[in-house]
């Protein structure tokens, strides 16, 4: 057995002697059967351009590519989501130039492990609030956080919410903290028409949470859905409540 580090560049496998990993005796391989390629992108673009380039080449079942154009300038709304360990790249993506300039849906799927990434999510919300665009319409951005009873993610997410409730300063201008309400099966506490932050407790119904997702720009959900199923259950509901540009 041979361990070959995949650190940079391209690593091809096949029967040809010209490839990096040659298996001339394996009749099941073509001369250059497949290759790994390492591409590094700065987080400020957080691989969106790379993803677009991939979609220009990737073909659907009907043979057409998924995208004809791959220009960041054509993006009208951005959807950013991270599940579990996906919080590692999600945090810098949330603070990237694109996520702070294009209306963005930011979805944290039980991924708040470690408080070191919290400033990115706080910055995202405060940046859009300072511009008057933290909201639920097509030109605004919003954030949804989902946690299970696991204290490793729940406590960190709660800290994000507590921080957002404090006054803050952007470009020398002082802003009040975001307003807050707790949602249970009996309704919002305190009772109000709307709050900037809604924390949906385990007793809140799906219908109540969907209503909060349409009316409050930050929703913190204590979901009863199992960790591995969160994206499957909540992504359709988040898309259904998103204000997509026409």
C-alpha positions in Angstrom: 0.0 0.0 0.0 1.3 3.4 -0.9 0.1 6.7 0.7 0.2 9.6 -1.7 -0.5 13.1 -0.3 -3.0 15.2 -2.3 -1.7 18.6 -1.4 -1.7 20.7 -4.6 -1.9 20.4 -8.3 -3.2 17.4 -10.2 -3.0 13.7 -9.5 -4.0 11.3 -12.4 -4.6 7.6 -12.2 -4.6 5.1 -15.0 -2.6 2.5 -17.0 -0.3 5.0 -18.7 3.2 5.4 -17.5 2.8 9.1 -17.9 0.3 9.5 -15.0 1.3 10.0 -11.4 -0.3 6.8 -10.2 0.2 4.1 -12.9 -1.4 0.7 -12.8 -0.4 -0.9 -16.2 -1.6 -4.3 -15.1 -5.2 -3.2 -14.4 -7.3 -3.9 -17.5 -10.2 -2.2 -15.9 -8.5 1.2 -16.1 -8.1 3.4 -19.2 -4.7 5.0 -19.9 -5.8 8.1 -17.9 -8.8 6.9 -16.0 -9.5 9.9 -13.7 -7.7 12.6 -11.8 -7.9 14.6 -8.6 -7.2 18.3 -8.8 -6.7 20.6 -5.8 -7.9 24.1 -6.3 -7.6 26.7 -3.6 -9.8 29.7 -3.4 -9.8 32.6 -1.0 -12.8 32.7 1.4 -13.6 36.2 0.3 -15.0 34.7 -2.8 -15.8 31.5 -0.8 -15.7 29.3 -4.0 -18.8 30.8 -5.5 -17.0 31.5 -8.7 -15.6 28.0 -8.6 -19.1 26.6 -8.1 -20.5 28.6 -11.0 -17.7 27.3 -13.2 -18.5 23.8 -12.1 -22.2 24.3 -13.0 -21.2 25.5 -16.4 -19.5 22.2 -17.1 -21.8 19.9 -15.2 -24.6 18.4 -17.4 -28.1 17.5 -16.4 -29.9 14.4 -17.4 -31.1 16.1 -20.6 -27.5 16.9 -21.6 -27.7 20.6 -21.0 -25.4 22.4 -18.6 -27.0 23.8 -15.4 -25.7 27.3 -16.1 -25.0 29.2 -19.3 -23.3 32.1 -17.6 -21.3 32.1 -14.5 -20.9 35.8 -13.5 -21.1 36.9 -9.9 -22.6 40.1 -11.1 -25.7 38.2 -12.2 -26.4 37.0 -8.6 -29.6 38.6 -7.3 -30.0 36.6 -4.1 -27.5 34.3 -2.3 -28.4 31.3 -0.3 -25.7 30.2 2.2 -26.1 27.1 4.3 -23.9 25.0 6.5 -24.7 21.7 8.3 -22.7 20.3 11.2 -19.0 20.7 10.3 -20.1 22.9 7.4 -20.0 25.7 9.9 -16.3 25.9 9.4 -16.4 27.4 5.9 -19.8 29.0 6.5 -18.6 31.5 9.0 -16.0 33.2 6.7 -18.5 32.9 3.8 -21.0 34.9 5.9 -18.5 37.7 6.2 -17.4 37.7 2.6 -17.7 40.6 0.3 -20.4 38.9 -1.7 -22.6 38.0 1.3 -22.3 41.6 2.5 -23.3 43.1 -0.8 -25.9 40.8 -2.3 -29.2 40.0 -0.4 -28.5 36.8 1.4 -30.3 34.0 3.2 -28.0 32.6 5.8 -28.9 29.2 7.3 -27.1 27.6 10.2 -28.0 23.9 10.4 -26.8 22.8 13.9 -23.3 24.0 13.0 -22.4 26.4 15.8 -19.6 24.4 17.2 -17.1 26.7 18.9 -17.7 30.4 19.6 -14.7 31.5 17.5 -16.9 31.8 14.4 -19.7 33.8 16.1 -18.3 37.2 15.1 -18.9 36.5 11.4 -22.6 35.8 12.0 -23.0 38.8 14.2 -21.2 41.0 11.7 -23.5 39.7 8.9 -26.6 40.7 10.8 -25.3 44.0 12.1 -24.0 45.0 8.6 -27.4 44.5 7.0 -29.2 46.1 9.9 -27.0 49.2 9.7 -28.0 49.5 6.0 -31.7 49.1 6.9 -31.8 45.8 5.0 -32.0 43.1 7.7 -35.5 41.9 6.9 -37.8 39.6 5.0 -38.3 41.3 1.6 -36.5 40.6 -1.6 -33.8 43.3 -1.1 -33.1 42.3 2.5 -31.0 39.6 4.2 -32.0 37.2 7.0 -30.5 34.5 9.2 -32.0 31.3 10.5 -30.3 29.1 13.1 -31.4 25.5 13.9 -30.1 23.6 16.9 -30.8 20.2 18.5 -30.6 19.8 22.3 -26.9 19.3 22.0 -25.4 21.9 24.3 -22.3 22.2 22.1 -24.3 24.0 19.4 -27.2 25.4 21.5 -25.1 27.4 23.9 -23.0 28.9 21.2 -26.1 29.8 19.1 -27.7 31.4 22.2 -24.6 33.5 22.6 -25.0 34.8 19.1 -28.5 35.8 19.9 -27.6 37.5 23.2 -24.9 39.5 21.3 -27.3 40.7 18.7 -29.6 42.0 21.4 -27.0 44.5 22.5 -26.5 48.0 21.0 -23.7 48.2 18.5 -21.8 50.7 16.4 -21.1 50.7 12.7 -19.1 53.4 11.0 -19.3 55.6 14.1 -23.1 55.4 14.2 -24.8 53.8 17.2 -27.7 51.4 16.7 -30.0 49.7 19.2 -29.9 46.0 19.7 -32.3 43.8 17.9 -35.7 43.3 19.5 -36.5 39.8 20.8 -39.4 37.5 21.5 -39.8 33.9 22.4 -42.2 31.7 20.5 -44.0 28.8 22.1 -47.2 26.9 21.2 -49.2 29.6 22.9 -47.6 32.4 20.9 -45.0 35.1 21.2 -43.6 36.2 24.6 -43.8 39.2 24.9 -46.8 39.4 22.6 -46.0 41.7 19.7 -46.8 42.1 16.0 -43.2 41.3 15.1 -39.7 41.1 16.6 -36.3 41.2 15.0 -35.3 38.0 16.7 -37.7 35.1 17.3 -36.5 32.2 19.4 -38.7 29.2 18.6 -38.9 26.8 21.5 -39.4 23.0 21.1 -43.2 23.4 21.7 -43.6 25.8 18.7 -45.4 24.3 15.8 -44.0 24.2 12.2 -46.7 26.6 11.1 -45.7 29.1 13.8 -42.1 28.8 12.8 -42.9 29.3 9.1 -44.8 32.5 10.1 -41.8 33.7 12.0 -39.5 33.0 9.1 -41.7 35.3 7.0 -41.9 38.1 9.5 -38.6 38.2 11.5 -35.2 38.5 10.0 -33.4 36.4 12.7 -35.1 33.1 13.7 -33.5 30.8 16.2 -35.1 27.3 16.2 -34.9 24.6 18.8 -35.9 21.9 16.4 -37.0 18.4 17.4 -35.7 17.1 14.0 -32.7 14.8 14.3 -29.4 16.4 13.5 -28.8 14.5 10.2 -32.3 15.3 8.9 -32.3 19.0 9.6 -31.4 20.1 6.0 -33.9 17.7 4.4 -36.8 18.9 6.7 -36.1 22.6 6.9 -34.6 23.6 3.5 -37.9 23.3 1.6 -39.6 25.5 4.3 -36.8 28.1 4.2 -37.0 28.3 0.4 -40.8 28.5 0.7 -40.6 31.5 3.1 -37.7 33.3 1.2 -38.4 36.5 -0.6 -36.9 35.8 -4.0 -36.4 38.7 -6.4 -38.8 38.6 -9.4 
